[in-house]
C-alpha cells in the first residue's frame, strides 16, 4: 500500500499526517464539514469554496520539510459582491465554530493554529489581493505595468501569478469563482510573450558562455563565474517557462516545476541540472555552450528564425523582439540596459 493510497486510515494516525497532501486534507474538510456548514447557513447556492494560492500545499508541493508551518486542512469561502454584503458577516461568525481538522490532522500556522487561514472573502477583492491586479488585463498594453513589477523584497510579478494560479475549487455554483479566477491568472497574449521571451534570451546571452560567463573564466574570477552561472541557469529555466506559456514559480520550487514542463528539450534539462551542481571548470563552459545551442534551435524553430547557430543569442532576442506586432509594446520593451 503506497503512502498516498492509505485513505482515511492515515488520517486517524497522528504520527502519519504526511500520508496525504494538504490539498486533499482540505478537500476532505469540505466534504466532511464545509458543505454541511453551507447548507446550515443557506448559502450553498451562492458561496464557492476553494484553496487557492499562498501555500506550497496548493501547488501540490508540500513535503516533510514544508509541513512544519502553514500546512493542513483549511477552507476559503468566496462570495460574489451581492452575496458578500448579504451573507458575509453571518458566514464569518459561523466559521468560528468550524474546526480546521480532519481526523487527528489539524491546521498548522506559524504559532500552533495561528494564523488561521480559513476565512470568507468577496471574490473580486480576493483575486485582486492574490494577483496584484485591480482588474485583470484585457488589452496588450494593460500588461505593460506588470512586466517589471516586483515587491519591495524582490518577489516578482511572475512568481506572484504562478502562486495565484495554483490550487483547487471544491464547490462553485455557476462557476462564479472559477471563471473569474481563470481571467485573473491567464497567461499574457502573444506579443507580451514575445517581449518576455526576447528579454530572457538577452539576459541568457549576457550571463552565459557567449559573454560574461566566458569572460569571468578567462579572468580567473571564480566568484564572478559562479554568479554568472547561477544567473544563466535561472534565465534558461525562465525561458523554458515562457515557451510553455507558464508563469515562473518562486526559486524554492522552480527546478521541480521546470522538470515538469511538457515542452523542453532534453539537452536543456540535462544541461541545467549539470550546471546547477558542477564545479567551476572549463567543462562547465562546454555544457553551457551546448545549452545555448539547444536554446537557439528551439526558439528558431518556434519563431521561424534563420541562421542563428553562428549568431549570438542576443541576435535571436532582437529578432524575436522585432516580431512584436503592437508598436506600443515593441517601443516599451526595448532591449537596452
N, C-alpha and C positions, 0 to 999 in steps of 0.2 A: 504494500500500500504506500503510495507516494505521499509526501508532506502535504501537497495541495489537494489531495482527494479524500482526506480523512473526515471532512464534513463536520457535523455537529459534535462528534466525539472530542475533536480538538478544542472546541470552544469551552467545554466543561473541564478542561485540564489547565489549571493556572500556570503550569510550567511549560505549556506548549502554545502560547499566544501567537508565536510566529508561524503557526501552521497555515494561516490564511492571510491573504493580503488585506491591508486596511480597507481598501475599497470594497472588498467582498464583505467585510465585517459591517461596513456602513450600509450596504445593500440589505444585509440580514436585519440590521437595526430597523430599517424602514419597513421590511416585511413583518417583523415581529411587533413593532410598537408604533412606528411612524404613520402607517396607513390608518390604523385604528384611531390615532390622535386626530388625523384629518377628518375622519368620519364623525368623531365626537364633537368637533368644532364646526362641522357643517361646511367645510371648505375644500373637500376632495375634488370638487369640480372646478375650482379656481386657483388652487395652490399647487405649484410644481415643487418637487423635492429632488435635490441633486447633491453631488460632491464635486466641485469644480475648482481647479487651480489651488495654489498656495501650499501644497504639501507634496513630499515625494510619493506618498501613497496614491495620490490622484493621478500620477503618471505611471503607476504600477512599478515604481522603483524602490519601494520600501524593502529594506533588508534588516539584518540583525543590528547593523550599526545605526541606521536612521530611526529605528523604532524606540529610541530612548526618549524622544520628545515629539510632540505634535503628531501623534500616531494613534490610531484606533477608531472605534465606531463614533461617527458624528453625522449630523444631517444639516443641510442648508435648505430652508423653506423659502420659496420665491413666489411673490405675488405681483401681478400687474398693478398699475397705479391705482385704479379704482378700487380693486380688491384690497390693496395695501391700506388705503385710507379707511375702508370699512372693517377690515379684519386684523390688521397688523398688530395693534396693541393687545387684542384678545389672544391672538396666537402666541405672542411673546410670553404672555403670562402662563399659557398652557405649557409652553416648552420648559418652564421652570421645574415641572414635575416629570419631564421625560429623562430617564437615566441614559447616559451615554455608555451603555453596557450591553454586551451580547454574551450570554453565558457568564463566564468569570473574567472576560476581557473588557477592560474599561479604557476610556479615552485618557491619553497621557499628554498633558500640556508641558510647560516648562517647569511648573511647580505643582506636582501632583496633577489634579484635574484642571488646573488653571494655566493659561486662559482657556476657557471653554470655547469651542468652535461652533457648536450647534447654535443656530440663530435663524431669524427670519428677516428677509430683505425685499425691497422693491426691485423688480428685475432690472430696469434700466440703470438705476443707481448702482446696483451690484456689479453689473458688467462694466460700467464706466470706471468704477474704482479698481476693478480687476485688470482692465486693459490700459487705463490711462486715457481712453478716448471719451470726449464729451458725447460724441456720437460717432458711429463707425464711418470711416472714409468711404466716399461714394465715387468721386472722380479722381483721376490720376493725381492731380495737383493737391488733393486733400491729404495724400500720403507724405508729401514733402516735409512737413514739420517733424515727422517721426523718424526720418532716415538717420538723423544724428542724435536722436533723443536718448538720454540715459539719466538715471538717478544720480544724486549727489555722491553716493558711494560707488557709482560705476555700473550699476545694473542697467543693462542695455535694453532698448526697446524690443529687440527680437527675443531676448530672454523672457521678458515680461509676457509677450504674446504667446510664446511657446507654453509657458506655465498656465496662462489663461485658457489654452486650448485643451488642457488635459482634464480628465475626469469622466464621470458617468451621470446620467439622468435616470432616476428611479421612477418618477411619476411626473407626467407632463400633459395636463388636459389641453387638447387642441394644439400641442406642440408650441405653446406660447413661449416657453423658455428656450427650447432647442432652436427654434427659428431665429430668435434674437441672438443667441449665443453664436450660431454659425455666421451671422452677419458681422459680429464683432471680431471674430478670430479668423476670418477668411484670409488667405494669402494674397498679397498685393497683385495687381494686374501686370500684364506682360511688360510694359515699358518700365515700371518700377522694378520688376525682377531683373531686367537688363541693366538698369542702373546699379542695383545691388551686386550683380554678378561682375560688372565691369570694375566696381570698386574693390571687391575682394580679390579679383585677379591681379589688379595693380598692386595691391598690398602683398599678395603672394610673391609677385616678382620682386618687390622691394626687399622683402625679408629673406628671399630664397637664394638658391645657388647661382642664379644669373646676376646677382648683385651683392647684397650685404653679407649673406652667409659666406660666400666665397671670399670676400674682402676681409672679413673677420679672421678667417682661417689663414689667409696669406699674411696677415699682420701678427699671427700668433696670439690673437686676442680671444682667449678661451671664454671669459665671461660674456664678451660680445657675441661670440659664436653660439653660446648656449641661449642667449636671449633671442637672437635671430632664428635659431632653430625652433624655439618654442612658438614664436610668432608665426613662422612658416607653417608649422603643424596646425595651429589654430585656424589660420586663414584657409588652408586646404580643406579642413573639415567644414568650415563655413561655406566654402564654395560648393561642397557636395550637398549641404542642406539647401542651398539656393537652387541648385539644379533640380532637386527633388521637390521644390516649392514647399519647403518646410521651414518654419521659424527655428532659430538656433537656440538650443537649451542652455541652461547655466553650465559653467565649466564642470561642476561635480558630476554631471550625468552626460556631458557632451560626447565623450568617447563611446559610451554604451549605446546611445541613440545613433551615433554615426555608424556603428557596426550594423544597426538595424535598417539603415536606409536601403530601399529596394533597388535603387539605380546608382551604383558606384562601382567603377572598375576595380578588379582585384588588385591591380598594381598600385592603385592609390590607397586602398585599405591596408595592404601589407606594408607599403612604404611608410604610411603614417604610424602604424604600430611599431615598426622598427625604429623610426626616428625618435619616437617618444622616449625610448629607453636606451638608445645606442650611445656609446661613449663618443666624445668629440674627436673623431678621426676623419681621415680623408675618405674612408668608406661611406661615412655619413653624407658627404657631398655627392658621391655617386648615387646613393639611394635617393637623395633629394632631387637630383637631375632626372632620374627615372620617373619620379612622381610628376615633375614638371612636364615631361614629355607626354605622360598619360593624361594630364590635365589638358594640354594643348589638343590632344586627339579628341577628347570627349567634347570640349567646347567647340572645336572646329566642325565636328560632325553635327552637333546640335544646332549651331548657328550659321552653318554654310560658309565658314571661313576658309581661305585658301592660303597655301604656302606659309604655314605657321611653324613648321618643325624647326626651321633655322632662324626664326624671328624670336625675340624675347617675349616673354609672357605679357609684358606691358603693351606690346603691339596688339595682342589678342584683346586686351582690356579696352583699348581705344577703338578697335574695330567693332566690338560689341556695343560700346557706348554710341557709336555713330549709327547704329541700327535703331536707336530710340526714335520713335515716330513723333512723339509730342515734343515740340520745340522748347516749351517751357521746362519740361522735365530735363531735357538734354542740357539746357543752359544752367539749370540749378544744380546739376550734378557733375560739374566739370572735374576731370581727374587731374587735380592740381593740389600740391601740398600747400 
